[in-house]
């Protein structure tokens, strides 16, 4: 892995989505934006997809931006949703690629079921419209929300989720069941480390000790939806258990900041990132 620890001291964003999942921009557009923001390193963490690599890595080198392989996996345990971020893995690992393909296939089938549910409710939404918004990426509920908005069945994305797509909503369908423990094993088999995404949003603090015992390597301490008290709380947990600390914007698209973060908001400082790079192998 190329070492940018010399003169490269800019900030870092380790949670960014592209059009290969539910983001709005291409990897090239993301890197251009990161360059404009003066970031030294980023990680693209698409849902169930590593299709941004190796292009993003090579383009990053041209721009002087270190690109860390990343992916975000949606997991569930005891009816609690837990999102697991993976970093530093081999994005050409056959075992990982096969598992991600299975997850994307399950996402596709789930989206079809949701659209069918909407049709049975009298909403004439075509699955082909949803596919256009997914644009070949890993399909998810945000793409269905985009299609509903485009076809004027709703006025906002928030309305789409509140009326039709959110948990306990009439068109909702369960996703493929992947436990965080299975995710930890998969990620480790590809040489990567597992981080709990936005724990302040997930709100499953009582499960953290068991997750640590079974393979969790760190917490996303810095996130757009974490306030200062939450940042301190999760930083203290990491220090107590000697876990890795990460952070990022969870960027998807540039829209009204009330509903979305921007690349680099928040970021982590380079010393924390350098510590992450030098320590992650301890967890393998």
DRENLONU-369218 format. One record per residue (C-alpha): x, y, z; residue number from 1. Coordinates in steps of 0.1 Angstrom, whole numbers, plus 2048, in hexadecimal, padded with zeros to 3 digits. Layout:
KOLKE/X/Y/Z/NUM
...
This chain:
KOLKE/800/800/800/1
KOLKE/80E/822/7F6/2
KOLKE/819/837/813/3
KOLKE/80C/85B/812/4
KOLKE/818/863/835/5
KOLKE/832/87C/829/6
KOLKE/827/89E/81D/7
KOLKE/803/892/818/8
KOLKE/7F2/89F/838/9
KOLKE/7CF/8A8/82C/10
KOLKE/7AE/89A/83A/11
KOLKE/79F/878/833/12
KOLKE/77C/86C/82A/13
KOLKE/777/847/82E/14
KOLKE/752/843/826/15
KOLKE/747/84D/803/16
KOLKE/72E/83D/7EB/17
KOLKE/72E/83F/7C5/18
KOLKE/716/835/7A9/19
KOLKE/721/811/7AD/20
KOLKE/709/810/7CB/21
KOLKE/6F1/82C/7D6/22
KOLKE/707/84A/7D0/23
KOLKE/702/864/7B5/24
KOLKE/725/869/7A8/25
KOLKE/73F/854/795/26
KOLKE/760/84A/7A6/27
KOLKE/771/863/78F/28
KOLKE/75A/87F/79A/29
KOLKE/75F/875/7BF/30
KOLKE/785/878/7BB/31
KOLKE/782/899/7AA/32
KOLKE/76D/8A6/7C6/33
KOLKE/785/898/7E0/34
KOLKE/7A2/8A9/7CE/35
KOLKE/78F/8CA/7CF/36
KOLKE/789/8C5/7F4/37
KOLKE/7AE/8BF/7FA/38
KOLKE/7AA/89C/807/39
KOLKE/7C9/886/80A/40
KOLKE/7B7/864/80B/41
KOLKE/794/856/806/42
KOLKE/782/835/807/43
KOLKE/766/82C/7F0/44
KOLKE/74E/816/804/45
KOLKE/732/80C/7EC/46
KOLKE/717/7F5/7F8/47
KOLKE/720/7D1/7EF/48
KOLKE/736/7DD/7D2/49
KOLKE/75B/7E1/7CB/50
KOLKE/756/7EB/7A7/51
KOLKE/766/80D/7AC/52
KOLKE/788/7FB/7B0/53
KOLKE/7A2/7F9/7A1/54
KOLKE/79A/818/78D/55
KOLKE/796/82E/7AC/56
KOLKE/7B7/823/7BA/57
KOLKE/7CA/82B/799/58
KOLKE/7B8/84C/794/59
KOLKE/7BF/855/7B8/60
KOLKE/7E4/851/7B2/61
KOLKE/7E2/868/795/62
KOLKE/7D2/883/7AB/63
KOLKE/7E8/87D/7C9/64
KOLKE/7CB/86E/7DD/65
KOLKE/7CF/84D/7EF/66
KOLKE/7B0/837/7E9/67
KOLKE/7AA/81C/803/68
KOLKE/795/7FE/7F7/69
KOLKE/774/7FE/80A/70
KOLKE/751/7EF/80A/71
KOLKE/732/7F2/81F/72
KOLKE/71D/7D3/829/73
KOLKE/6FA/7D4/837/74
KOLKE/6F7/7BA/853/75
KOLKE/6DE/7B0/86D/76
KOLKE/6DF/7A0/88F/77
KOLKE/6C2/79C/8A8/78
KOLKE/6AD/7B1/891/79
KOLKE/6C6/7CE/894/80
KOLKE/6D5/7DD/874/81
KOLKE/6FB/7E0/875/82
KOLKE/70F/7EE/858/83
KOLKE/732/7E1/855/84
KOLKE/74D/7F5/843/85
KOLKE/76B/7E1/836/86
KOLKE/78D/7F0/82E/87
KOLKE/7AF/7E5/822/88
KOLKE/7A3/7C4/812/89
KOLKE/7AC/7B4/7F1/90
KOLKE/791/7C1/7DA/91
KOLKE/79A/7A4/7C2/92
KOLKE/793/789/7DC/93
KOLKE/77D/76F/7CA/94
KOLKE/76B/765/7EB/95
KOLKE/763/78A/7F1/96
KOLKE/758/790/7CD/97
KOLKE/742/772/7CD/98
KOLKE/731/77C/7ED/99
KOLKE/72B/7A0/7E1/100
KOLKE/71C/793/7C1/101
KOLKE/704/77E/7D5/102
KOLKE/6FB/79C/7EA/103
KOLKE/6F4/7B2/7CB/104
KOLKE/6DE/796/7BC/105
KOLKE/6CA/796/7DC/106
KOLKE/6C7/7BC/7DB/107
KOLKE/6BA/7BA/7B7/108
KOLKE/69F/7A0/7C1/109
KOLKE/696/7B4/7E0/110
KOLKE/691/7D4/7CB/111
KOLKE/67B/7C0/7B3/112
KOLKE/665/7B5/7D0/113
KOLKE/662/7D9/7DE/114
KOLKE/657/7E5/7BC/115
KOLKE/63E/7C9/7B9/116
KOLKE/631/7D3/7DC/117
KOLKE/62E/7F7/7D0/118
KOLKE/61B/7EB/7B0/119
KOLKE/603/7D8/7C6/120
KOLKE/5FC/7F8/7D9/121
KOLKE/5F2/809/7B9/122
KOLKE/613/81B/7B3/123
KOLKE/61C/816/78E/124
KOLKE/642/816/791/125
KOLKE/655/801/778/126
KOLKE/674/7EE/783/127
KOLKE/686/7FA/764/128
KOLKE/683/81D/771/129
KOLKE/694/812/792/130
KOLKE/6B0/801/77E/131
KOLKE/6B7/822/76B/132
KOLKE/6BD/833/78C/133
KOLKE/6D3/817/798/134
KOLKE/6E7/81A/778/135
KOLKE/6F7/7F8/77B/136
KOLKE/701/7FD/79F/137
KOLKE/6F8/7E9/7BE/138
KOLKE/6D3/7F0/7C0/139
KOLKE/6C2/7FC/7E0/140
KOLKE/6A4/80E/7EE/141
KOLKE/6B3/831/7E7/142
KOLKE/6B0/828/7C2/143
KOLKE/68B/81F/7C6/144
KOLKE/686/840/7D9/145
KOLKE/697/852/7BB/146
KOLKE/67F/841/7A3/147
KOLKE/660/849/7B8/148
KOLKE/66B/86E/7BA/149
KOLKE/672/86F/794/150
KOLKE/650/861/78D/151
KOLKE/640/879/7A5/152
KOLKE/631/860/7BC/153
KOLKE/642/872/7D9/154
KOLKE/650/895/7DD/155
KOLKE/670/88D/7F1/156
KOLKE/687/86F/7F8/157
KOLKE/67C/872/81D/158
KOLKE/658/86D/813/159
KOLKE/661/84F/7FE/160
KOLKE/670/83E/81C/161
KOLKE/656/849/835/162
KOLKE/638/83E/81F/163
KOLKE/646/820/80C/164
KOLKE/66A/814/812/165
KOLKE/673/818/836/166
KOLKE/672/7FD/850/167
KOLKE/64E/7F2/858/168
KOLKE/642/805/839/169
KOLKE/62A/7F3/822/170
KOLKE/642/7EC/805/171
KOLKE/660/7E3/81A/172
KOLKE/671/7C1/814/173
KOLKE/68B/7B1/82A/174
KOLKE/6AF/7B1/81D/175
KOLKE/6C7/794/81A/176
KOLKE/6D0/788/83C/177
KOLKE/6F6/78C/843/178
KOLKE/702/78D/867/179
KOLKE/71F/7A4/870/180
KOLKE/732/785/87B/181
KOLKE/730/776/858/182
KOLKE/73B/798/84B/183
KOLKE/759/799/862/184
KOLKE/764/777/856/185
KOLKE/760/780/832/186
KOLKE/772/7A1/835/187
KOLKE/78F/791/849/188
KOLKE/792/775/82E/189
KOLKE/799/791/815/190
KOLKE/7B3/7A1/82C/191
KOLKE/79E/7BD/838/192
KOLKE/791/7CC/859/193
KOLKE/76D/7D1/864/194
KOLKE/760/7F2/871/195
KOLKE/73D/7F9/87E/196
KOLKE/72E/816/86A/197
KOLKE/71E/833/87B/198
KOLKE/718/822/89D/199
KOLKE/705/841/8AA/200
KOLKE/6EB/83B/88F/201
KOLKE/6EA/815/892/202
KOLKE/6E6/819/8B8/203
KOLKE/6EF/7F6/8C2/204
KOLKE/70A/7FE/8DC/205
KOLKE/700/7E1/8F1/206
KOLKE/70B/7C9/8D5/207
KOLKE/72E/7D9/8D1/208
KOLKE/740/7C3/8EB/209
KOLKE/734/7A3/8D9/210
KOLKE/73C/7B1/8B7/211
KOLKE/75F/7B9/8C3/212
KOLKE/763/796/8D1/213
KOLKE/759/787/8B0/214
KOLKE/76E/79C/898/215
KOLKE/764/7C1/898/216
KOLKE/784/7D5/893/217
KOLKE/778/7F9/898/218
KOLKE/75D/814/898/219
KOLKE/755/830/880/220
KOLKE/759/84B/89B/221
KOLKE/756/869/884/222
KOLKE/736/86A/86E/223
KOLKE/720/885/861/224
KOLKE/704/87A/879/225
KOLKE/719/878/898/226
KOLKE/719/896/8B0/227
KOLKE/737/89F/8C6/228
KOLKE/72B/88A/8E3/229
KOLKE/727/86B/8CD/230
KOLKE/749/870/8BE/231
KOLKE/759/871/8E1/232
KOLKE/744/853/8EC/233
KOLKE/74F/83D/8CF/234
KOLKE/773/849/8D0/235
KOLKE/774/83F/8F5/236
KOLKE/767/81D/8ED/237
KOLKE/782/819/8D3/238
KOLKE/79D/824/8EB/239
KOLKE/790/80C/906/240
KOLKE/790/7EE/8EF/241
KOLKE/7AE/7F9/8D9/242
KOLKE/797/7FA/8BA/243
KOLKE/79E/80C/899/244
KOLKE/78D/82E/895/245
KOLKE/780/83A/873/246
KOLKE/76A/855/865/247
KOLKE/75A/863/846/248
KOLKE/73E/876/837/249
KOLKE/728/859/82A/250
KOLKE/725/86E/80B/251
KOLKE/70B/864/7F1/252
KOLKE/701/884/7DE/253
KOLKE/704/8A9/7E0/254
KOLKE/6E2/8B6/7EB/255
KOLKE/6D3/8CA/806/256
KOLKE/6EB/8C7/823/257
KOLKE/6CE/8C1/83B/258
KOLKE/6CA/89F/82C/259
KOLKE/6ED/897/820/260
KOLKE/711/89A/828/261
KOLKE/72C/8A7/811/262
KOLKE/74D/896/809/263
KOLKE/766/89F/825/264
KOLKE/74B/8A7/83F/265
KOLKE/756/89A/856/266
KOLKE/779/88E/84F/267
KOLKE/794/87E/865/268
KOLKE/7B6/88C/869/269
KOLKE/7D4/87C/858/270
KOLKE/7E5/870/879/271
KOLKE/7C6/85C/881/272
KOLKE/7C5/84D/85E/273
KOLKE/7EB/845/860/274
KOLKE/7E5/833/881/275
KOLKE/7C9/820/870/276
KOLKE/7E0/815/854/277
KOLKE/7FC/80A/86B/278
KOLKE/7E6/7F8/884/279
KOLKE/7CC/7E5/86F/280
KOLKE/7E2/7C7/869/281
KOLKE/7E1/7C0/88F/282
KOLKE/7BD/7B5/889/283
KOLKE/7C5/79B/86F/284
